[in-house]
């Protein structure tokens, strides 16, 4: 289960109609971490293209976060392939 703040994983087996929990793990990695990583990427890209650092501008950062789905769609639709490392 990948939530906003946590990522929970369970490994179970089913044998003779009984579930057995083999392992469970919880981590603080969540969707917000992915969002922040993408915001950093777009802030860097903005600085590279416009020679302006917006990393200290909370309003600009909120706008990047708000429009991130459109930014990602634009990036992905303008290339024939992409790497997760680039995002």
Secondary structure, DSSP 8 states (H G I E B T S, - for coil): -B-SS-EEEEEEEEETTEEEEEEEEEES--HHHHHHHHHHHHHHHHHHHHS---TT-HHHHHHHHHHHHHHHHHHHHTSS---GGG-
